[in-house]
């Protein structure tokens, strides 16, 4: 087999974008042989893009068609785990869009099903393909930054207008999306947070719900993360601020890296800070430094991850973003919600029963308001 036969489940905005990339020849080891969507208008649009693929209005019929080796799941968040589990039962490889799901229990069940199936399982965390973030990961993981101290990420360039939220009844609702900026825009950044800096043991979060838009979910968030070694992380995001900022700063005992404006700036200490602190004989000196910059063109991440998915299936190449790791970023966002709802610290792993109970109540309140 020199190509994988791919089925795309959901041909809305994201699914159609992936379909176009493949049809345009950007993924030479992938052939779209089928797609599904319950909305006839979307199916017709997809047929015009890829007439050779078979269209299904029923996802289960697609999965049972024997026309595919793998699927790309691009449907609303709640459905990601359930569809993935059905694929795993049939031995079908899976690439799911982010986030992995809405609550951690459903994602843990999805991960367990993937392990039993023994198939390739990937998630579309396409920003991992950016060489600048990969360089940050390399520096931190190799120990060149020393013992980690602090991460601060201001990621406020996710600006959205009210027209964006009005474009779909499922958008920015607890019952449709399961959350706001943390579930829709910021999963990429939450993933990079834990991928580069590691998972916190607990978080304290402040979420503003409908602060800048006429929505019921959060559109402005500040999260404080606490680590076993005493390190801390601060994460600030919103869809209601313009012009926005994207600045990631990570400090360690051996220096600091700053990522901003498509550039990684690395300041290295010639002597570790902890050693310098207790050996320096004067009160106002600071360690000597060396400076290095790293830049690289950013690839089209969606294409890069689709090609990597095909290579993993065909040649057993390691995945850039393993599907199992989707649990990590979701654990941070679930814990952030719990913290905001309870006005206190929330541990990781999260209190799943508490989270699901509060989420269910919010969904019920939405239904009552919409009657």
DRENDO-1510 file (C-alpha; in Angstrom, 1 decimal, always signed):
<recs>
REC; n; res; u; v; w
REC; 1; UNK; +0.0; +0.0; +0.0 .
REC; 2; UNK; +1.6; +3.3; -1.1 .
REC; 3; UNK; -1.4; +5.5; -0.1 .
REC; 4; UNK; -4.0; +5.5; +2.7 .
REC; 5; UNK; -7.7; +5.6; +1.9 .
REC; 6; UNK; -9.1; +8.4; +4.0 .
REC; 7; UNK; -12.6; +9.1; +5.1 .
REC; 8; UNK; -13.4; +12.6; +6.3 .
REC; 9; UNK; -16.1; +12.8; +9.0 .
REC; 10; UNK; -17.6; +16.2; +8.9 .
REC; 11; UNK; -17.1; +18.5; +5.9 .
REC; 12; UNK; -17.8; +21.8; +7.5 .
REC; 13; UNK; -15.1; +24.6; +7.5 .
REC; 14; UNK; -12.3; +22.5; +8.9 .
REC; 15; UNK; -13.2; +19.2; +7.1 .
REC; 16; UNK; -13.5; +21.0; +3.8 .
REC; 17; UNK; -10.2; +22.8; +4.3 .
REC; 18; UNK; -8.4; +19.4; +4.8 .
REC; 19; UNK; -10.3; +18.0; +1.8 .
REC; 20; UNK; -9.0; +20.8; -0.5 .
REC; 21; UNK; -5.4; +20.4; +0.7 .
REC; 22; UNK; -5.5; +16.7; -0.2 .
REC; 23; UNK; -7.3; +17.1; -3.5 .
REC; 24; UNK; -4.8; +19.9; -4.4 .
REC; 25; UNK; -2.0; +17.4; -4.1 .
REC; 26; UNK; -0.4; +18.6; -0.9 .
REC; 27; UNK; -0.7; +15.1; +0.7 .
REC; 28; UNK; +0.6; +12.7; -2.0 .
REC; 29; UNK; +0.2; +9.6; +0.2 .
REC; 30; UNK; -3.5; +10.2; +1.0 .
REC; 31; UNK; -6.5; +9.6; -1.2 .
REC; 32; UNK; -9.9; +10.7; +0.1 .
REC; 33; UNK; -12.3; +7.9; -0.8 .
REC; 34; UNK; -15.3; +8.9; +1.3 .
REC; 35; UNK; -16.8; +11.6; +3.5 .
REC; 36; UNK; -19.8; +12.0; +5.7 .
REC; 37; UNK; -22.0; +14.8; +7.0 .
REC; 38; UNK; -25.7; +15.0; +8.0 .
REC; 39; UNK; -26.1; +18.3; +6.2 .
REC; 40; UNK; -26.9; +17.8; +2.5 .
REC; 41; UNK; -25.6; +21.2; +1.5 .
REC; 42; UNK; -22.1; +20.4; +2.9 .
REC; 43; UNK; -22.1; +17.0; +1.2 .
REC; 44; UNK; -22.8; +18.7; -2.2 .
REC; 45; UNK; -20.0; +21.1; -1.6 .
REC; 46; UNK; -17.6; +18.3; -0.8 .
REC; 47; UNK; -18.8; +16.3; -3.9 .
REC; 48; UNK; -17.9; +19.3; -6.1 .
REC; 49; UNK; -14.4; +19.4; -4.6 .
REC; 50; UNK; -13.8; +15.6; -4.8 .
REC; 51; UNK; -16.3; +13.8; -7.1 .
REC; 52; UNK; -14.4; +10.5; -6.9 .
REC; 53; UNK; -15.2; +10.0; -3.2 .
REC; 54; UNK; -18.4; +8.4; -2.0 .
REC; 55; UNK; -20.7; +10.7; +0.1 .
REC; 56; UNK; -22.5; +9.4; +3.2 .
REC; 57; UNK; -25.1; +11.2; +5.3 .
REC; 58; UNK; -24.6; +8.5; +8.0 .
REC; 59; UNK; -21.2; +8.2; +9.6 .
REC; 60; UNK; -21.7; +4.5; +10.6 .
REC; 61; UNK; -22.4; +3.5; +7.0 .
REC; 62; UNK; -19.1; +5.2; +6.0 .
REC; 63; UNK; -17.3; +3.3; +8.8 .
REC; 64; UNK; -18.8; +0.0; +7.6 .
REC; 65; UNK; -18.2; +0.7; +3.9 .
REC; 66; UNK; -14.7; -0.9; +3.7 .
REC; 67; UNK; -13.7; +2.1; +1.5 .
REC; 68; UNK; -11.3; +3.5; +4.1 .
REC; 69; UNK; -8.2; +2.7; +6.1 .
REC; 70; UNK; -8.3; +5.8; +8.2 .
REC; 71; UNK; -10.5; +8.7; +9.2 .
REC; 72; UNK; -10.1; +12.4; +9.9 .
REC; 73; UNK; -12.7; +13.5; +12.5 .
REC; 74; UNK; -13.8; +17.1; +12.0 .
REC; 75; UNK; -17.1; +17.4; +13.8 .
REC; 76; UNK; -18.3; +19.3; +17.0 .
REC; 77; UNK; -16.1; +18.6; +20.0 .
REC; 78; UNK; -18.5; +16.4; +22.0 .
REC; 79; UNK; -18.6; +13.8; +19.2 .
REC; 80; UNK; -14.8; +13.3; +18.8 .
REC; 81; UNK; -14.4; +10.5; +21.3 .
REC; 82; UNK; -17.6; +8.6; +20.4 .
REC; 83; UNK; -16.7; +8.5; +16.7 .
REC; 84; UNK; -13.1; +7.6; +17.4 .
REC; 85; UNK; -14.2; +4.7; +19.6 .
REC; 86; UNK; -16.4; +3.4; +16.8 .
REC; 87; UNK; -13.4; +3.6; +14.4 .
REC; 88; UNK; -11.2; +1.7; +16.9 .
REC; 89; UNK; -13.7; -1.1; +17.1 .
REC; 90; UNK; -13.3; -1.6; +13.4 .
REC; 91; UNK; -9.5; -1.3; +13.3 .
REC; 92; UNK; -9.6; +2.1; +11.5 .
REC; 93; UNK; -6.7; +4.6; +12.1 .
REC; 94; UNK; -7.8; +7.9; +13.5 .
REC; 95; UNK; -6.8; +11.6; +13.2 .
REC; 96; UNK; -9.0; +13.7; +15.3 .
REC; 97; UNK; -9.3; +17.5; +15.3 .
REC; 98; UNK; -8.7; +19.3; +18.5 .
REC; 99; UNK; -9.8; +19.3; +21.3 .
REC; 100; UNK; -9.7; +15.6; +22.1 .
REC; 101; UNK; -13.2; +16.0; +23.7 .
REC; 102; UNK; -15.0; +18.1; +26.1 .
REC; 103; UNK; -14.5; +16.3; +29.4 .
REC; 104; UNK; -11.6; +14.0; +30.5 .
REC; 105; UNK; -13.6; +10.9; +31.2 .
REC; 106; UNK; -14.7; +10.5; +27.6 .
REC; 107; UNK; -11.2; +11.1; +26.4 .
REC; 108; UNK; -9.7; +8.5; +28.8 .
REC; 109; UNK; -12.2; +6.0; +27.5 .
REC; 110; UNK; -11.2; +6.9; +23.9 .
REC; 111; UNK; -7.5; +6.4; +24.8 .
REC; 112; UNK; -8.3; +3.0; +26.3 .
REC; 113; UNK; -10.1; +2.0; +23.1 .
REC; 114; UNK; -7.2; +3.1; +21.0 .
REC; 115; UNK; -4.7; +1.1; +23.0 .
REC; 116; UNK; -6.9; -2.1; +22.7 .
REC; 117; UNK; -7.2; -1.5; +18.9 .
REC; 118; UNK; -3.5; -1.0; +18.3 .
REC; 119; UNK; -4.0; +1.4; +15.5 .
REC; 120; UNK; -2.5; +4.8; +14.7 .
REC; 121; UNK; -4.1; +7.5; +16.7 .
REC; 122; UNK; -3.2; +11.2; +16.0 .
REC; 123; UNK; -4.6; +14.6; +16.9 .
REC; 124; UNK; -4.4; +17.8; +14.9 .
REC; 125; UNK; -2.2; +19.8; +17.1 .
REC; 126; UNK; -0.6; +21.4; +14.0 .
REC; 127; UNK; +1.3; +24.1; +15.9 .
REC; 128; UNK; +3.8; +21.4; +17.0 .
REC; 129; UNK; +5.1; +21.4; +13.4 .
REC; 130; UNK; +6.3; +25.0; +13.9 .
REC; 131; UNK; +10.1; +24.7; +14.1 .
REC; 132; UNK; +10.3; +27.5; +16.6 .
REC; 133; UNK; +8.1; +25.7; +19.1 .
REC; 134; UNK; +10.0; +22.4; +18.3 .
REC; 135; UNK; +13.2; +24.3; +19.1 .
REC; 136; UNK; +11.8; +25.4; +22.5 .
REC; 137; UNK; +10.8; +21.8; +23.2 .
REC; 138; UNK; +14.3; +20.6; +22.3 .
REC; 139; UNK; +16.0; +23.3; +24.6 .
REC; 140; UNK; +13.8; +22.5; +27.6 .
REC; 141; UNK; +13.8; +18.7; +27.2 .
REC; 142; UNK; +17.6; +18.5; +26.8 .
REC; 143; UNK; +18.1; +20.4; +30.1 .
REC; 144; UNK; +19.9; +23.3; +28.4 .
REC; 145; UNK; +17.6; +25.7; +30.3 .
REC; 146; UNK; +18.3; +24.0; +33.6 .
REC; 147; UNK; +15.7; +23.5; +36.3 .
REC; 148; UNK; +12.5; +25.2; +35.1 .
REC; 149; UNK; +11.3; +28.2; +37.0 .
REC; 150; UNK; +8.5; +30.1; +35.2 .
REC; 151; UNK; +6.4; +30.1; +32.1 .
REC; 152; UNK; +4.4; +33.2; +31.0 .
REC; 153; UNK; +2.3; +33.0; +27.9 .
REC; 154; UNK; +0.2; +36.0; +26.7 .
REC; 155; UNK; -1.8; +34.7; +23.8 .
REC; 156; UNK; -4.5; +37.3; +23.1 .
REC; 157; UNK; -4.4; +37.4; +19.3 .
REC; 158; UNK; -7.5; +35.1; +19.0 .
REC; 159; UNK; -9.7; +38.0; +18.3 .
REC; 160; UNK; -13.3; +37.2; +17.2 .
REC; 161; UNK; -16.3; +39.4; +16.5 .
REC; 162; UNK; -19.9; +38.9; +17.5 .
REC; 163; UNK; -20.6; +37.9; +13.9 .
REC; 164; UNK; -18.3; +35.0; +14.3 .
REC; 165; UNK; -20.2; +33.7; +17.3 .
REC; 166; UNK; -23.5; +34.3; +15.5 .
REC; 167; UNK; -22.4; +32.2; +12.5 .
REC; 168; UNK; -23.5; +28.9; +14.1 .
REC; 169; UNK; -26.0; +28.0; +16.8 .
REC; 170; UNK; -23.5; +25.6; +18.4 .
REC; 171; UNK; -20.7; +28.1; +18.7 .
REC; 172; UNK; -19.8; +29.4; +22.1 .
REC; 173; UNK; -22.4; +27.3; +23.9 .
REC; 174; UNK; -21.9; +24.8; +26.7 .
REC; 175; UNK; -24.1; +22.2; +24.9 .
REC; 176; UNK; -22.6; +22.8; +21.5 .
REC; 177; UNK; -18.9; +23.3; +22.1 .
REC; 178; UNK; -18.5; +22.6; +25.8 .
REC; 179; UNK; -16.8; +25.9; +26.4 .
REC; 180; UNK; -15.3; +29.0; +24.8 .
REC; 181; UNK; -11.8; +30.2; +24.1 .
REC; 182; UNK; -10.3; +27.3; +26.1 .
REC; 183; UNK; -12.1; +24.7; +24.0 .
REC; 184; UNK; -12.1; +26.3; +20.6 .
REC; 185; UNK; -9.1; +28.6; +20.1 .
REC; 186; UNK; -6.6; +27.9; +22.9 .
REC; 187; UNK; -6.3; +24.1; +22.8 .
REC; 188; UNK; -3.2; +24.5; +20.6 .
REC; 189; UNK; -1.5; +26.8; +23.1 .
REC; 190; UNK; -2.5; +24.6; +26.1 .
REC; 191; UNK; -1.0; +21.7; +24.2 .
REC; 192; UNK; +2.2; +23.5; +23.6 .
REC; 193; UNK; +2.3; +24.6; +27.2 .
REC; 194; UNK; +2.3; +21.1; +28.5 .
REC; 195; UNK; +4.4; +19.7; +25.6 .
REC; 196; UNK; +7.2; +22.1; +26.3 .
REC; 197; UNK; +6.9; +23.0; +30.0 .
REC; 198; UNK; +5.2; +20.0; +31.4 .
REC; 199; UNK; +1.9; +19.4; +33.2 .
REC; 200; UNK; +1.1; +21.4; +36.4 .
REC; 201; UNK; -0.1; +19.6; +39.5 .
REC; 202; UNK; -2.9; +22.2; +40.1 .
REC; 203; UNK; -4.3; +25.4; +38.6 .
REC; 204; UNK; -6.0; +28.5; +39.8 .
REC; 205; UNK; -8.1; +30.1; +37.1 .
REC; 206; UNK; -10.1; +33.2; +36.5 .
REC; 207; UNK; -12.6; +32.9; +33.7 .
REC; 208; UNK; -14.9; +35.7; +32.5 .
REC; 209; UNK; -18.0; +34.4; +30.8 .
REC; 210; UNK; -19.4; +36.6; +28.1 .
REC; 211; UNK; -17.2; +39.5; +29.1 .
REC; 212; UNK; -16.7; +40.9; +25.5 .
REC; 213; UNK; -19.4; +39.1; +23.5 .
REC; 214; UNK; -23.1; +38.1; +23.8 .
REC; 215; UNK; -22.2; +34.4; +24.7 .
REC; 216; UNK; -22.6; +32.2; +27.8 .
REC; 217; UNK; -19.1; +30.7; +27.8 .
REC; 218; UNK; -15.7; +32.2; +28.6 .
REC; 219; UNK; -14.0; +34.7; +26.3 .
REC; 220; UNK; -11.3; +36.0; +28.8 .
REC; 221; UNK; -9.1; +33.7; +30.9 .
REC; 222; UNK; -6.1; +33.9; +33.2 .
REC; 223; UNK; -4.7; +30.6; +34.5 .
REC; 224; UNK; -2.0; +30.2; +37.2 .
REC; 225; UNK; -0.3; +26.8; +37.2 .
REC; 226; UNK; +1.7; +25.3; +40.1 .
REC; 227; UNK; +4.4; +22.6; +39.7 .
REC; 228; UNK; +5.9; +19.9; +41.9 .
REC; 229; UNK; +9.4; +21.5; +41.8 .
REC; 230; UNK; +8.0; +25.0; +42.7 .
REC; 231; UNK; +7.9; +26.3; +39.1 .
REC; 232; UNK; +4.9; +28.3; +38.0 .
REC; 233; UNK; +3.0; +29.1; +34.8 .
REC; 234; UNK; +0.8; +32.0; +33.9 .
REC; 235; UNK; -1.4; +31.7; +30.8 .
REC; 236; UNK; -3.5; +34.6; +29.6 .
REC; 237; UNK; -5.9; +34.4; +26.6 .
REC; 238; UNK; -9.0; +36.1; +25.2 .
REC; 239; UNK; -11.0; +36.5; +22.0 .
REC; 240; UNK; -12.0; +40.1; +22.9 .
REC; 241; UNK; -8.7; +42.1; +22.7 .
REC; 242; UNK; -7.3; +43.9; +19.7 .
REC; 243; UNK; -4.5; +44.2; +18.8 .
REC; 244; UNK; -3.5; +41.0; +20.4 .
REC; 245; UNK; -0.2; +39.6; +21.6 .
REC; 246; UNK; +1.5; +36.2; +21.3 .
REC; 247; UNK; +4.5; +36.1; +23.6 .
REC; 248; UNK; +5.8; +33.0; +25.3 .
REC; 249; UNK; +8.6; +33.3; +27.9 .
REC; 250; UNK; +10.2; +30.4; +29.7 .
REC; 251; UNK; +12.8; +30.9; +32.4 .
REC; 252; UNK; +15.1; +28.3; +34.0 .
REC; 253; UNK; +18.2; +28.1; +36.1 .
REC; 254; UNK; +20.4; +28.4; +33.1 .
REC; 255; UNK; +18.7; +31.2; +31.1 .
REC; 256; UNK; +15.5; +32.2; +29.3 .
REC; 257; UNK; +13.8; +31.8; +26.0 .
REC; 258; UNK; +11.3; +34.2; +24.5 .
REC; 259; UNK; +9.2; +33.4; +21.5 .
REC; 260; UNK; +7.5; +36.4; +19.8 .
REC; 261; UNK; +7.1; +37.7; +16.2 .
REC; 262; UNK; +8.1; +34.3; +14.7 .
REC; 263; UNK; +11.5; +34.4; +16.5 .
REC; 264; UNK; +13.0; +32.5; +19.4 .
REC; 265; UNK; +15.4; +34.5; +21.5 .
REC; 266; UNK; +17.6; +32.4; +23.8 .
REC; 267; UNK; +19.7; +34.1; +26.6 .
REC; 268; UNK; +22.1; +31.6; +28.2 .
REC; 269; UNK; +23.7; +32.1; +31.6 .
REC; 270; UNK; +27.4; +31.3; +31.7 .
REC; 271; UNK; +26.9; +30.3; +35.4 .
REC; 272; UNK; +23.7; +28.7; +36.6 .
REC; 273; UNK; +21.6; +31.3; +38.5 .
REC; 274; UNK; +21.4; +29.2; +41.8 .
REC; 275; UNK; +25.1; +28.8; +41.8 .
REC; 276; UNK; +25.8; +32.4; +41.0 .
REC; 277; UNK; +23.3; +33.6; +43.7 .
REC; 278; UNK; +25.3; +31.9; +46.5 .
REC; 279; UNK; +28.9; +32.4; +45.2 .
REC; 280; UNK; +28.8; +36.0; +44.1 .
REC; 281; UNK; +30.4; +38.3; +46.6 .
REC; 282; UNK; +28.5; +41.4; +45.7 .
REC; 283; UNK; +24.9; +42.3; +45.9 .
REC; 284; UNK; +23.9; +43.7; +42.6 .
REC; 285; UNK; +25.8; +41.7; +40.0 .
REC; 286; UNK; +24.0; +39.3; +37.6 .
REC; 287; UNK; +25.4; +36.3; +35.7 .
REC; 288; UNK; +27.1; +36.9; +32.4 .
REC; 289; UNK; +25.1; +35.8; +29.4 .
REC; 290; UNK; +25.3; +34.6; +25.8 .
REC; 291; UNK; +22.6; +35.3; +23.2 .
REC; 292; UNK; +21.3; +33.3; +20.3 .
REC; 293; UNK; +18.3; +33.7; +18.0 .
REC; 294; UNK; +16.4; +31.1; +16.0 .
REC; 295; UNK; +14.1; +31.7; +13.1 .
REC; 296; UNK; +12.5; +29.3; +10.6 .
REC; 297; UNK; +9.6; +29.5; +8.1 .
REC; 298; UNK; +6.4; +28.0; +9.6 .
REC; 299; UNK; +5.1; +25.2; +7.5 .
REC; 300; UNK; +1.4; +24.7; +6.7 .
REC; 301; UNK; +0.8; +22.7; +9.9 .
REC; 302; UNK; -2.4; +21.0; +8.8 .
REC; 303; UNK; -0.7; +19.5; +5.8 .
REC; 304; UNK; +2.4; +18.6; +7.8 .
REC; 305; UNK; +0.4; +16.6; +10.3 .
REC; 306; UNK; -1.7; +14.9; +7.7 .
REC; 307; UNK; +1.4; +13.8; +5.8 .
REC; 308; UNK; +2.9; +12.6; +9.1 .
REC; 309; UNK; -0.3; +10.7; +9.8 .
REC; 310; UNK; +0.1; +8.9; +6.5 .
REC; 311; UNK; +3.8; +8.2; +7.1 .
REC; 312; UNK; +3.0; +6.8; +10.5 .
REC; 313; UNK; +0.4; +4.3; +9.0 .
REC; 314; UNK; +2.5; +3.4; +6.0 .
REC; 315; UNK; +6.1; +3.4; +7.4 .
REC; 316; UNK; +5.6; +3.5; +11.2 .
REC; 317; UNK; +7.1; +7.0; +11.4 .
REC; 318; UNK; +6.7; +8.6; +14.9 .
REC; 319; UNK; +3.7; +10.9; +15.2 .
REC; 320; UNK; +4.2; +14.6; +15.7 .
REC; 321; UNK; +1.1; +14.8; +17.8 .
REC; 322; UNK; +0.0; +11.5; +19.4 .
REC; 323; UNK; -3.7; +11.3; +20.0 .
REC; 324; UNK; -3.3; +10.0; +23.6 .
REC; 325; UNK; -1.7; +13.4; +24.5 .
REC; 326; UNK; -4.9; +15.2; +23.9 .
REC; 327; UNK; -5.9; +14.3; +27.4 .
REC; 328; UNK; -3.2; +16.6; +28.8 .
REC; 329; UNK; -4.4; +20.0; +27.4 .
REC; 330; UNK; -8.0; +19.0; +28.1 .
REC; 331; UNK; -7.1; +18.3; +31.7 .
REC; 332; UNK; -5.7; +21.8; +32.1 .
REC; 333; UNK; -8.9; +23.4; +30.6 .
REC; 334; UNK; -11.2; +21.2; +32.7 .
REC; 335; UNK; -9.3; +22.1; +35.8 .
REC; 336; UNK; -9.4; +25.8; +34.9 .
REC; 337; UNK; -13.2; +25.6; +34.6 .
REC; 338; UNK; -13.5; +23.8; +38.0 .
REC; 339; UNK; -11.2; +26.5; +39.6 .
REC; 340; UNK; -13.3; +29.3; +38.1 .
REC; 341; UNK; -16.6; +27.7; +39.1 .
REC; 342; UNK; -15.5; +26.9; +42.7 .
REC; 343; UNK; -13.3; +30.0; +43.2 .
REC; 344; UNK; -10.4; +27.9; +44.4 .
REC; 345; UNK; -7.5; +25.6; +43.3 .
REC; 346; UNK; -8.2; +22.6; +41.1 .
REC; 347; UNK; -6.0; +19.6; +41.1 .
REC; 348; UNK; -4.8; +17.6; +38.1 .
REC; 349; UNK; -6.0; +14.9; +37.4 .
REC; 350; UNK; -9.3; +16.7; +37.6 .
REC; 351; UNK; -12.4; +15.8; +39.7 .
REC; 352; UNK; -14.3; +14.3; +36.8 .
REC; 353; UNK; -17.6; +13.9; +38.6 .
REC; 354; UNK; -17.7; +17.5; +39.8 .
REC; 355; UNK; -16.8; +18.8; +36.3 .
REC; 356; UNK; -19.5; +16.8; +34.5 .
REC; 357; UNK; -22.1; +17.7; +37.1 .
REC; 358; UNK; -21.4; +21.5; +36.6 .
REC; 359; UNK; -21.2; +21.1; +32.8 .
REC; 360; UNK; -24.5; +19.3; +32.7 .
REC; 361; UNK; -26.2; +22.0; +34.8 .
REC; 362; UNK; -24.9; +24.7; +32.5 .
REC; 363; UNK; -26.2; +22.8; +29.5 .
REC; 364; UNK; -29.6; +22.5; +31.1 .
REC; 365; UNK; -29.7; +26.3; +31.9 .
REC; 366; UNK; -29.0; +27.0; +28.2 .
REC; 367; UNK; -31.8; +24.8; +27.1 .
REC; 368; UNK; -34.2; +26.6; +29.4 .
REC; 369; UNK; -33.2; +30.0; +28.2 .
REC; 370; UNK; -33.5; +29.0; +24.5 .
REC; 371; UNK; -37.1; +27.6; +24.9 .
</recs>
